[in-house]
């Protein structure tokens, strides 16, 4: 059984918590942004029309598409 002095000693300990993150917050943010972009690309690619190319989908995902990239080819 633990005595009162041991109970007081255990109450001040940090229970397996790290004081700092293992990774740089900027690196984690950039990784999250990259994952969001990849997921967005695949969602748009899965919903694309048959006449659209993968490059057209990438342009729409990046936000640099022009009307000729988004309208069907004749």
N, C-alpha and C positions, 0 to 999 in steps of 0.2 A: 504494500500500500504506500502511496506517496504521502509524505508529510506536508505540513503547511508551507515549509520553506521551498520544497520542490514544486508545489503548485504555483507559488509566486514566481519562481524562476521560469517556468514554462509559459506563463501568461505574457511575458515581455518578449518572447522570441517571435521572429517573423517566420511564418509557416511556409517555407519553400517559395518565397516570392523573390523575384529578381528586382533589383533596384533600377536597372535600365533594360531597354529592349535589346535583343540580340542583333537586330538589323537597324540600319539607318532608316529613319522615317521617310526620307525622300525616296530611297530605293524601294521601300514597300509601297509607296504611293504610285510610283512609276510602274511597278509590277502590276498593281491593281488596275491601273489605267490600261495597260497592255492587255490584260485578261478581258476587261470589259470591251475593248476594241475587237479582240478576236471573237468573242461571243457574238457581238453585234454583226460582224462580217458574216459569220456562219448562219445567223438568223436571217439576214437579208439574202444570202446565197440560197438558202433552202426555200425562200418564197419568191425567187426570181422567175421571170417568164422564160420560156424555152429559148427565145431569140436573144436574150441578154447574155453577154459573156461574163466570165469571172472578173475581167478587168473593169467592166461597167459597174459591177457590184462593188469592187474595191474603190472606185471613184466616188460612188454614192456614199459609202461608209466614211471616206475621208472628207467628204463635203466639197469636193472639187468637180463634181459632175456638171455637165452642160446638158441642155435639152436633147442634143443628139445622142447622149449616153442613156437617157431615160425613156426615149420614145422608140417604138418599134422601127426597125429598118424596113425599107421598101423593097 
